[in-house]
Amino acid sequence: MRILITGSNGLLGQKIVKICLKRGTEFLATSNGKNRNYDCPDSRYLELDITNQNQIQEIFTSYNPTHIIHTAALTNVDYCELNPEECQEVNVNATRKLWEEAQKINAHFELLSTDFIFDGLKGNYKETDEPSAVSIYGQSKVDAENILIQSQNDNWSIARTIIVYGTANNLSRTNIVLWSIEALTKGDSMKIIDDQFRMPTWAEDLAWGCLEICNRNKKGIFHLCGPELMAVNEIVFRIAKHLGKSTQNVEIISSSTLNQPAKRPPRTGFDLSKSKSELDYKPKSIEETIDILLTEK
Ligand SMILES: NC(=O)c1ccc[n+]([C@@H]2O[C@H](COP(=O)([O-])OP(=O)(O)OC[C@H]3O[C@@H](n4cnc5c(N)ncnc54)[C@H](OP(=O)(O)O)[C@@H]3O)[C@@H](O)[C@H]2O)c1
């Protein structure tokens, strides 16, 4: 197996690199700009802007991967809402370019997708449920998925996930668990919503699942998220309780007061039966992962 990773400077990309290094799996890490993951040797890294077809062609031909794990994307939901053309270029058109080149070299292509492809009215979504996005970001991922789903070639997989958290080097944005640990430890005031429900996902569990799809030569759609559905404020309260921190500076608010440009699905969450039975996917609880995170910080 020779895995090419896109978006290796991102949270998930860094965790896939970490597992590959630990296992001795052959890989090439690629991302926009310089290598910002100092755990990834520069010899295993190449700059790749996924919107540039010539760069894709050159790198795919010279590295000749057997698998591509495509994590790179514009992931800021509000930014995508305000910049729909850029979102289309990076999340949809670049996926098409990568898939076209993957097919030429007969490589398996794995796309990362999201719970935001659903409207969040039902919850507990299965892989077979129909998408119905409520944001530009969500729709861009539906469109990217459809490039694969509607293809004649079935050498692809889609790994959908939900609120990913964990530590990594030089990330361009933080995540809810890191932010909560820091704010609760300092006693900073926090405003947190109680009317959206998610299954938060430890980035290392997700990375493990993404690699397992490749290891087991799986095709099709897989749901990979954390084991429990909770309101967003519950994430913070669970962390506070586990760390023995006070929540007196945590204020509960309604999402309607945030005036965010993009709409969010109120209740997502995935049915994990397929990933558990076909991949032996066993995601960890928030409490188990915090203990690990604290040793990494
Ligand atoms: N994080 C979540 O909560 C979440 C939830 C559901 C689904 N997902 C999906 O899971 C995947 C991985 O998420 P993540 O948390 O690892 O995201 P992330 O930390 O934002 O990483 C995405 C990476 O893609 C890179 N990138 C953006 N545009 C690029 C381009 N044109 N060419 C090459 N690289 C580019 C970014 O570069 P810079 O660092 O330079 O900006 C970043 O390193 C994404 O596809 C995302 O949509 C994430």
The ligand as a Tripos MOL2 file, in Angstrom:
@<TRIPOS>MOLECULE
LIG
   48    52     1     0     0
SMALL
NO_CHARGES

@<TRIPOS>ATOM
      1 N1        -13.1810   19.0520   11.5600 N.am      1 LIG1
      2 C1        -14.4250   18.6610   11.6010 C.2       1 LIG1
      3 O1        -15.1240   18.9060   12.5940 O.2       1 LIG1
      4 C2        -15.0420   17.9020   10.4500 C.ar      1 LIG1
      5 C3        -16.3670   17.4550   10.5520 C.ar      1 LIG1
      6 C4        -16.9140   16.7700    9.4690 C.ar      1 LIG1
      7 C5        -16.1590   16.5230    8.3270 C.ar      1 LIG1
      8 N2        -14.8770   16.9710    8.2680 N.ar      1 LIG1
      9 C6        -14.1140   16.7290    7.0300 C.3       1 LIG1
     10 O2        -12.9420   15.9990    7.3490 O.3       1 LIG1
     11 C7        -11.8500   16.4210    6.5500 C.3       1 LIG1
     12 C8        -10.6490   16.7490    7.4120 C.3       1 LIG1
     13 O3        -10.9990   17.7550    8.3490 O.3       1 LIG1
     14 P1         -9.9290   18.4460    9.2980 P.3       1 LIG1
     15 O4        -10.5670   18.6670   10.6180 O.co2     1 LIG1
     16 O5         -8.6390   17.7190    9.2370 O.co2     1 LIG1
     17 O6         -9.8210   19.8690    8.5600 O.3       1 LIG1
     18 P2         -8.6770   20.9570    8.6600 P.3       1 LIG1
     19 O7         -7.9200   20.8290    9.9290 O.co2     1 LIG1
     20 O8         -9.3280   22.2580    8.3040 O.co2     1 LIG1
     21 O9         -7.6970   20.5040    7.4720 O.3       1 LIG1
     22 C9         -7.9970   20.6940    6.1280 C.3       1 LIG1
     23 C10        -6.6810   20.9240    5.4200 C.3       1 LIG1
     24 O10        -6.9420   21.1320    4.0210 O.3       1 LIG1
     25 C11        -6.0070   22.0860    3.5710 C.3       1 LIG1
     26 N3         -6.4260   22.7380    2.3470 N.ar      1 LIG1
     27 C12        -7.3730   23.6600    2.1540 C.ar      1 LIG1
     28 N4         -7.4090   24.0480    0.8600 N.ar      1 LIG1
     29 C13        -6.4480   23.3340    0.2240 C.ar      1 LIG1
     30 C14        -5.9670   23.3050   -1.0980 C.ar      1 LIG1
     31 N5         -6.4980   24.0700   -2.0630 N.pl3     1 LIG1
     32 N6         -4.9660   22.4460   -1.4170 N.ar      1 LIG1
     33 C15        -4.4100   21.6540   -0.4560 C.ar      1 LIG1
     34 N7         -4.7910   21.6660    0.8230 N.ar      1 LIG1
     35 C16        -5.8140   22.4960    1.1590 C.ar      1 LIG1
     36 C17        -5.9400   23.0950    4.7140 C.3       1 LIG1
     37 O11        -4.7680   23.8620    4.5900 O.3       1 LIG1
     38 P3         -4.4360   25.0500    5.6220 P.3       1 LIG1
     39 O12        -4.1420   24.3860    6.9250 O.co2     1 LIG1
     40 O13        -3.2210   25.6660    4.9960 O.co2     1 LIG1
     41 O14        -5.6460   25.9230    5.6710 O.co2     1 LIG1
     42 C18        -5.9390   22.1690    5.9250 C.3       1 LIG1
     43 O15        -4.6360   21.8190    6.3140 O.3       1 LIG1
     44 C19       -12.3580   17.5980    5.7060 C.3       1 LIG1
     45 O16       -12.6280   17.1340    4.4040 O.3       1 LIG1
     46 C20       -13.6330   18.0230    6.4080 C.3       1 LIG1
     47 O17       -14.5740   18.5810    5.5110 O.3       1 LIG1
     48 C21       -14.2850   17.6400    9.3030 C.ar      1 LIG1
@<TRIPOS>BOND
     1     1     2 1
     2     2     3 2
     3     2     4 1
     4     4     5 ar
     5     4    48 ar
     6     5     6 ar
     7     6     7 ar
     8     7     8 ar
     9     8     9 1
    10     8    48 ar
    11     9    10 1
    12     9    46 1
    13    10    11 1
    14    11    12 1
    15    11    44 1
    16    12    13 1
    17    13    14 1
    18    14    15 2
    19    14    16 1
    20    14    17 1
    21    17    18 1
    22    18    19 2
    23    18    20 1
    24    18    21 1
    25    21    22 1
    26    22    23 1
    27    23    24 1
    28    23    42 1
    29    24    25 1
    30    25    26 1
    31    25    36 1
    32    26    27 ar
    33    26    35 ar
    34    27    28 ar
    35    28    29 ar
    36    29    30 ar
    37    29    35 ar
    38    30    31 1
    39    30    32 ar
    40    32    33 ar
    41    33    34 ar
    42    34    35 ar
    43    36    37 1
    44    36    42 1
    45    37    38 1
    46    38    39 2
    47    38    40 1
    48    38    41 1
    49    42    43 1
    50    44    45 1
    51    44    46 1
    52    46    47 1
@<TRIPOS>SUBSTRUCTURE
     1 LIG1         1 GROUP 0 **** ****
